[in-house]
Amino acid sequence: MNLEILTPDKKIFSGDVYGVQLPGIGGIFEVLDKHAPIVSALKAGKLKILKDKNGTTLYTIQGGFVEVMNNKATVLVEGVKES
């Protein structure tokens, strides 16, 4: 699955990943390879990139949105920092 994390200023991450855990407004959820199309609002919290089954990268994000379509997840956030 391809993942992009974007802020209004720059691209934070772009690449192929195993999956991503996101802080949705209704709770934490996970998007994996070949996930059904979805658009969801995100609240401030931790975003975890699952690079493979063993490696992860953690970011702290402000609110935003995620769109998943055609095996690509695009995360649009107001602000982000690597944790």
C-alpha positions in Angstrom: 0.0 0.0 0.0 1.3 3.5 -0.8 1.1 6.1 2.0 1.5 9.9 1.8 1.4 12.3 4.7 1.0 15.9 3.8 0.8 19.2 5.6 -0.1 22.6 4.0 3.6 23.3 3.9 5.3 20.1 2.7 5.2 16.3 2.2 6.2 14.5 5.4 6.3 10.9 4.1 5.7 9.1 0.9 6.4 5.4 0.3 5.1 1.8 0.3 4.1 0.5 3.8 2.4 -2.5 5.3 -0.2 -0.4 7.0 -1.0 2.7 9.1 -2.7 3.3 12.5 -4.7 6.5 12.7 -6.4 8.5 15.5 -9.9 8.7 14.1 -12.5 10.9 15.8 -14.3 7.7 16.9 -11.1 6.0 18.0 -7.9 4.5 16.7 -8.2 2.4 13.5 -5.9 0.7 11.1 -5.6 0.6 7.3 -3.9 -2.3 5.7 -3.1 -3.4 2.1 -6.2 -3.5 -0.2 -8.4 -1.7 2.3 -11.9 -0.6 1.1 -12.3 3.0 0.1 -12.8 5.3 3.0 -12.7 9.0 4.0 -12.4 9.8 7.7 -11.7 12.8 9.9 -8.7 12.5 12.3 -8.2 14.0 15.7 -4.9 15.0 17.3 -2.9 12.0 18.4 -0.4 9.4 17.4 -0.1 8.1 13.8 1.9 4.9 13.5 3.4 3.9 10.1 3.8 0.1 9.9 6.7 -0.1 7.5 6.7 -4.0 7.6 5.5 -6.5 10.2 8.4 -5.5 12.6 9.3 -1.9 11.8 7.3 1.2 12.8 7.6 5.0 12.7 5.5 7.2 15.1 4.3 10.7 14.4 2.2 13.1 16.6 -0.4 14.8 14.4 -2.9 17.6 14.7 -6.3 17.1 13.3 -6.9 16.3 9.6 -8.4 13.8 7.2 -7.4 10.5 5.5 -8.6 9.2 2.2 -8.0 5.6 1.2 -8.6 4.6 -2.4 -7.0 2.2 -5.0 -4.5 0.9 -2.4 -3.3 4.4 -1.6 -3.8 6.3 1.7 -3.4 10.0 1.7 -3.2 11.7 5.1 -3.8 15.5 5.2 -2.9 17.1 8.6 -2.5 20.6 10.0 0.8 19.8 11.7 3.0 16.8 12.5 6.2 16.0 14.3 8.1 12.7 14.6 7.9 11.1 18.0 
